[in-house]
Every structure is written in structure tokens, then in C-alpha cells.
Amino acid sequence: MTDKKFESVRRAILKKGEIGLVKFTNQKAYASDREIAMLAVKCNADALKHVVDELKGDHEFMLQAVSHHPIALKYASDLLRDNESIVLAAVEKHGEALGFASDRLRNNADIVATSVKTFSGALAFASDALNGDYDLVMSAVKSNQHHNLNFKNNHEYKCILRYVSESLRDHETLALEAVTKVSGNFEFLSERLRNHDAITLVAVQQNHWNLNYASERLRGNKEIVLSAMAQYESSLEFISECLRADEDVVLAAVESNYDSFKYASENLRNNAKIALVAAERDVGVLQYASDILRDDKNFMLSAINSASSQYSSALHYASDRLRDDEEVVLAAIKKNVNALKSASQRLKGMVGSMDPVIFFTAKLRADNIMAKLDVPPLTPTQMANDSKKSGGKI
């Protein structure tokens, strides 16, 4: 190949990487050229799939390739994937390359130990025997390296206790270290350790979701549950029935996540204080409040006035009686005029095309005056006639 031609090919490969090499694979001279192939590999390890098998089985060539990109090991010949020096060079760069090594080398303690220093998740590819080795597994836990070859934090590889032996999942020291580093490891502990107070407390303090994997006994432990409740978007869903009836626990839960209210005990869903805390965040939770609260005028007025939503109204969840109460409806439409849609048919019919806020304000004022004079309140027809006489103003 002339220097001029080589430079042309070189520029194409450097510019396009794998795509640049594909252009030349129909010409054997290019696909087997060591210099062009190595330039391609330096740009993109996947370029190796286009080179001839002779290069994939060349020790010197593949050693250089895996030193640049450890993923290049997957294209090496079977013989080289069983070669200690090639595999060691790859895993020193990134431990995930262990997944492309031979079964024999996945059972090599030195190679696996090197792998977990750069990628804890390399345990996924180690032999069962080595996944039962305390020192090696502890080394992987402490290295706490989780970026895979795609440079993403892969949850599957982060929770490395899923790969270790049953005996190590029941080892307290290892378990505490693993859960402290990555709380998701808690899911893979033995049943005994998921009933361990200290380990479970550490786990739920880092991630409330771990409460789902705790023992039934600890899901009824107030200290542990409150620690979980302190987490963002914690829920009552996984705790014991006893604690769902505990006011402190339920209040902490709805302050963290209003939707937890639906998991509260029947008695606490009749607790005005807790229901209001939840409703302040989202009035939709009132659908889970007791019928007694939804028919309590003072409670519903408080819920209407304290709700933060501008798009929905607590009136929608009030009892039929209160949706026909003029004072309650006025409070709701002052907050959000669209709340009139949730009023009773009787009240909506009375308003007609008039401004609902003006209408109910005037009607309540008039009814109050009439009551003091001991005169029957105005009927809707009288209100409408008075409106016409005043040019649409009440």
C-alpha cells in the first residue's frame, strides 16, 4: 500500500471509526492490514468485528487492542480469551471485560481480584467458587466501582450481593458494609439479616423502599418505619397494620408523600388533622377520607381553603349535602370558579348564566338579612327577577 493511499484510508477511519473500516472490508488487503485495523480499534473497539480472524488471534495485536479498549476482548479468539496476559490487561483497564474471558480465567482468583478493583459488578462473571470467597467479595464491596463499559450506573451491577453465595449473604460484617455502600444490596441479604435491627435501619435510612424487603417484625418497628418515612416519597404501603394506625407514623408519612394517606387505618382516615395535611398537598386524597369527614362542614371548608391545587377542588369530594350548601360552594368557587361543576344540580341551576361568586355572595347576604327580619329567603326566581331589574347585577 502506498503512503498516499494509506493516509487516505487512515483519515477515513479516524473520521468515521467503525463505519470508516466497513467501507474497506470487501478488500482483504485492508481488512487484514494491522496498522489500519489498530487505528480503527483505537477509534472504536467494535471495528474488530470487521478484521480477519488472523488478527483476532494475534497475541501482540490483541494485547494492544485490549489495552486501548477492554471490550475488544469479546472479539479475541477463544485461545486468547483463555490467555492470562491478554485477559489481565483487559480487566486492569475495566473489570467488566471479565465477562468475555474463558470459564477457566473467571475462576482465577488473581484475575477476578483485579477485575473487581475497577468494576465491582465483575462478580457477575466470576465463578461460583470465587463468589463465595469472603476476602474477594469484600474487596468488591469496598471498591464501590459501578460504571460499566457504557458509562452508566447500572443498578443490576451495583447490587453485587445478588451474585454471591448464600453463606456470604448471611455474613453480618459483609452485609453491613455492602448495604452502607449500596442500599439496594439489602434486598439480597438472607432472611435472618433482613430481620436484623441495625442493618435494616441503615438500609431504610438510605432508601425507604428497603422497608419492602424487611421482615414482618421490623415493618412493625416504629423507629425503623419512621426512619423510612423521613425518606422522600416514603409510603405506608409496606408497614404493619399496627403502625398504619399510629398517628405519629401516618402523619410523618403523609407529610413526606400525601398519597400514603390511602394506606392509613380506617380510624386515621377519619382524623381531620392528618386528612388536612394530605389534602393541602393534593385534594385528590380526600376520596380516601371517611364519609364523616367529607360531610363535616368545618372540615371541608378548611380543606377547600387550604388546598394548594388551582386545577381541582375539594368540593368534588364533599358529601352530597355539602355540595348543596351555598356557603361551602361559595368558598370553593372563590378558590377556583370551575368548582361550580361539583356543586349540586340545584345550585348550578340557580346560578344560570350569572357570575357564581357574585350570585352566592349576594344570596347569602340577602338570606342573612331575611333571617334577621324573619322573612323567608329569596327564591331563585326572585333572585333572577331582581337581577334583571338591576341590569344583571345582584
VENDATA-V436879 format. One record per helix or strand. SS is the DSSP state (hx for helix, st for strand). FROM is the first residue (numbers start at 1). LEN is the number of residues. If there is no record, write none. Layout:
ss:SS from:FROM len:LEN
ss:SS from:FROM len:LEN
//
This chain:
ss:hx from:3 len:14
ss:hx from:18 len:5
ss:hx from:28 len:4
ss:hx from:34 len:10
ss:hx from:45 len:6
ss:hx from:53 len:4
ss:hx from:59 len:10
ss:hx from:70 len:6
ss:hx from:80 len:3
ss:hx from:84 len:10
ss:hx from:95 len:6
ss:hx from:105 len:3
ss:hx from:109 len:10
ss:hx from:120 len:5
ss:hx from:130 len:3
ss:hx from:134 len:10
ss:st from:147 len:1
ss:st from:153 len:1
ss:hx from:155 len:4
ss:hx from:160 len:4
ss:hx from:166 len:4
ss:hx from:172 len:10
ss:hx from:183 len:6
ss:hx from:193 len:3
ss:hx from:197 len:10
ss:hx from:208 len:6
ss:hx from:218 len:3
ss:hx from:222 len:8
ss:hx from:241 len:4
ss:hx from:247 len:10
ss:hx from:258 len:6
ss:hx from:268 len:3
ss:hx from:272 len:10
ss:hx from:283 len:6
ss:hx from:291 len:4
ss:hx from:297 len:10
ss:hx from:314 len:4
ss:hx from:322 len:3
ss:hx from:326 len:10
ss:hx from:337 len:6
ss:hx from:345 len:7
ss:hx from:356 len:18
ss:hx from:380 len:10
//
